């Protein structure tokens, strides 16, 4: 890597790392893997690892396609994305996302989500019932009361692809990261290395939990179950936090234009 390439990459690395870690806490990259890790029976690490690799690969392909599309479309817009006026506009967009994150996480909405979590009527709960045939009465976590069909590799493959497709509309951190890569004139080959690194960091926490599950066995079932319950109860608040963090990253990235 030459000095010019390194100079274009270093400013964006901390932002991309932060965004990737935020993305690692999403429904598809952590909530579903945690659920797979606490499923009844002996752990099947190859299924969890297959799921994670597929969803990381899905993100990488989507990011590569978006970057290629940006390269084609941006010249047609006639907008100079290095113009301080454009950066000032993006600054206010980021500030607006921070404000929006508080607006969509009101006390009334949190109470409503808590009621839904208590009844099992959450997105994660509905996904479980659709995939495993689990009844509502069986609840969440690794409760032995509910009957489940143990998915083979094909259902795990479909689960990863569907989770990735459904998250395309809400992958705000990833979209922000792609925008940062594009705006900083990172060389094309290096862009793909950054996308690959982003996708790997995104699944890293789930891989750490998988290793802990294999090493510590049932000892970590309790903490994983509590984490699973947290996702059921706090998924809406987590999404609001993600919006706020993405807004804050955009603000930090465009702040020099305001000075």
C-alpha positions in Angstrom: 0.0 0.0 0.0 1.5 3.3 -1.1 1.6 6.5 1.0 -1.3 8.1 -1.0 -3.6 5.1 -0.5 -2.7 5.0 3.2 -3.4 8.7 3.5 -6.9 8.2 2.1 -7.6 5.1 4.3 -6.4 6.2 7.7 -9.0 9.0 8.3 -11.9 6.6 7.6 -10.7 3.6 9.5 -11.9 4.7 13.0 -15.3 5.7 11.6 -15.7 2.4 9.7 -14.6 0.4 12.8 -17.2 2.2 14.9 -20.0 1.7 12.4 -19.1 -2.0 11.9 -19.3 -2.6 15.7 -22.7 -0.8 15.7 -23.8 -3.1 12.9 -22.6 -6.1 14.8 -25.4 -5.5 17.4 -28.2 -5.8 14.9 -31.0 -8.3 14.6 -29.4 -10.3 11.9 -25.8 -10.2 13.1 -26.3 -10.9 16.8 -29.9 -11.6 17.9 -30.3 -14.6 15.6 -26.9 -16.1 16.3 -27.6 -15.8 20.0 -30.9 -17.6 19.5 -29.1 -20.3 17.6 -26.6 -20.7 20.4 -29.2 -21.3 23.1 -31.4 -23.7 21.0 -32.0 -27.0 22.8 -29.5 -29.8 22.3 -25.8 -29.8 21.8 -24.4 -26.7 20.0 -23.9 -27.0 16.2 -21.1 -24.5 15.6 -20.9 -25.2 11.9 -24.5 -24.0 11.5 -23.9 -20.7 13.4 -20.6 -20.2 11.5 -22.3 -20.9 8.2 -25.1 -18.4 9.0 -22.5 -15.7 9.9 -20.4 -16.2 6.9 -23.4 -16.0 4.6 -24.7 -12.8 6.1 -21.3 -11.3 6.0 -20.9 -12.3 2.4 -24.3 -10.9 1.6 -23.4 -7.5 3.2 -20.1 -7.5 1.2 -21.9 -8.2 -2.1 -24.5 -5.5 -1.5 -21.8 -3.0 -0.5 -19.7 -3.8 -3.6 -22.8 -3.3 -5.8 -23.7 -0.1 -4.1 -20.2 1.3 -4.5 -20.2 0.4 -8.2 -23.6 2.1 -8.6 -22.4 5.2 -6.8 -19.4 5.4 -9.1 -21.7 5.4 -12.1 -24.5 7.7 -10.7 -22.5 10.3 -8.8 -21.0 11.9 -11.9 -24.4 12.1 -13.4 -25.7 14.2 -10.5 -23.1 17.0 -11.0 -22.7 17.3 -7.3 -19.3 17.9 -5.8 -19.4 15.8 -2.7 -16.2 17.5 -1.4 -17.9 20.9 -1.5 -18.1 22.4 2.0 -21.8 23.3 1.3 -22.6 19.7 0.7 -20.8 18.7 3.9 -22.8 21.3 5.8 -26.0 19.8 4.5 -24.9 16.3 5.6 -24.0 17.8 9.0 -27.7 18.8 9.5 -28.9 15.5 8.1 -26.7 13.8 10.8 -28.0 16.1 13.5 -31.6 15.3 12.3 -30.9 11.6 12.7 -29.8 12.2 16.3 -33.0 14.1 17.1 -35.1 11.4 15.3 -33.5 8.7 17.5 -35.0 10.4 20.6 -38.3 11.0 18.9 -38.9 7.3 18.0 -38.0 6.0 21.4 -40.6 7.6 23.7 -41.7 6.2 27.0 -45.1 5.2 25.6 -43.4 3.2 22.8 -41.1 1.5 25.2 -44.1 0.4 27.4 -45.9 -0.9 24.3 -42.8 -2.9 23.3 -42.5 -4.3 26.8 -46.1 -5.6 26.6 -45.4 -7.2 23.2 -42.2 -8.8 24.6 -44.2 -10.2 27.5 -46.7 -11.8 25.1 -44.0 -13.0 22.7 -45.4 -10.7 19.9 -42.0 -9.3 18.8 -40.2 -9.5 15.4 -37.7 -12.0 16.8 -40.5 -14.1 18.4 -42.5 -14.2 15.1 -39.4 -15.2 13.2 -38.7 -18.1 15.6 -42.3 -19.4 15.3 -42.1 -19.1 11.5 -38.8 -20.9 11.2 -39.1 -23.6 13.8 -42.8 -24.1 14.1 -42.6 -23.2 17.8 -45.9 -22.3 19.4 -46.5 -18.9 21.1 -47.0 -20.6 24.4 -43.5 -22.0 24.4 -41.9 -18.6 24.8 -38.4 -17.5 24.1 -34.9 -18.7 24.9 -34.0 -22.3 25.5 -37.1 -23.3 27.4 -37.6 -27.1 27.0 -41.4 -26.7 27.0 -41.7 -25.8 23.3 -41.4 -28.3 20.5 -38.9 -27.3 17.8 -37.7 -28.8 14.6 -34.0 -28.7 14.4 -33.1 -26.9 11.2 -30.6 -28.4 8.7 -28.1 -26.5 6.7 -30.6 -25.4 4.0 -32.9 -23.6 6.4 -29.9 -21.9 8.0 -28.8 -20.8 4.6 -32.3 -19.4 3.8 -32.5 -17.8 7.3 -29.2 -15.9 6.6 -30.3 -14.7 3.2 -33.8 -13.6 4.3 -32.3 -11.9 7.4 -29.9 -10.0 5.1 -32.6 -9.0 2.7 -34.9 -7.8 5.4 -32.1 -5.8 6.9 -31.2 -4.0 3.7 -33.8 -1.3 4.5 -32.3 -0.7 8.0 -28.6 -1.1 7.4 -28.0 2.5 8.2 -24.5 2.1 9.6 -23.4 0.1 6.6 -24.8 2.7 4.2 -23.1 5.5 6.1 -19.8 3.5 5.9 -20.2 3.1 2.1 -20.9 6.8 1.8 -17.7 7.6 3.8 -15.6 5.3 1.6 -17.0 6.8 -1.5 -16.6 10.4 -0.4 -13.0 10.0 0.6 -11.8 8.9 -2.8 -10.4 5.5 -1.5 -8.8 3.5 -4.4 -11.1 0.9 -5.9 -9.1 -2.2 -4.8 -8.7 -0.8 -1.3 -12.5 -0.2 -1.1 -13.2 -3.9 -1.4 -10.6 -4.7 1.3 -12.4 -2.1 3.6 -15.8 -3.7 2.8 -14.4 -7.2 3.6 -12.9 -6.0 6.8 -16.2 -4.2 7.8 -18.2 -7.4 7.1 -15.8 -9.5 9.3 -15.8 -7.0 12.2 -19.6 -7.0 11.9 -19.8 -10.7 12.8 -16.9 -10.7 15.2 -19.0 -10.4 18.5 -21.2 -13.3 17.4 -18.0 -15.4 16.7 -16.7 -14.5 20.1 -20.0 -15.7 21.7 -19.8 -18.9 19.6 -16.2 -19.6 20.9 -17.4 -18.9 24.5 -20.3 -21.3 24.0 -17.9 -24.1 22.8 -15.4 -23.6 25.5 -17.6 -22.9 28.5 -20.5 -25.1 27.4 -23.8 -24.6 29.4 -22.1 -22.1 31.7 -22.8 -19.3 29.3 -26.4 -20.3 28.6 -27.7 -18.1 31.4 -25.9 -14.9 30.1 -26.9 -15.7 26.5 -30.5 -16.2 27.5 -30.6 -12.9 29.3 -29.1 -11.3 26.1 -31.7 -13.0 24.1 -34.5 -11.6 26.4 -32.9 -8.2 26.1 -33.2 -8.3 22.3 -36.9 -9.3 22.6 -37.6 -6.4 25.0 -35.3 -3.7 23.7 -35.1 -4.2 19.9 -37.0 -0.9 19.2 -34.7 1.1 21.5 -31.6 -0.5 20.0 -32.8 0.6 16.5 -33.2 4.2 17.9 -29.7 4.0 19.3 -28.3 2.8 15.9 -30.0 5.8 14.2 -28.5 8.2 16.7 -25.0 6.7 16.5 -25.1 6.9 12.7 -26.2 10.5 12.9 -23.4 11.3 15.3 -20.8 9.7 13.0 -22.1 11.8 10.1 -21.9 14.9 12.3 -18.3 14.1 13.3 -17.3 13.4 9.7 -18.7 16.6 8.4 -17.9 18.8 11.4 -14.8 20.4 9.8 -17.1 22.0 7.2 -19.0 23.9 10.0 -15.8 25.6 11.2 
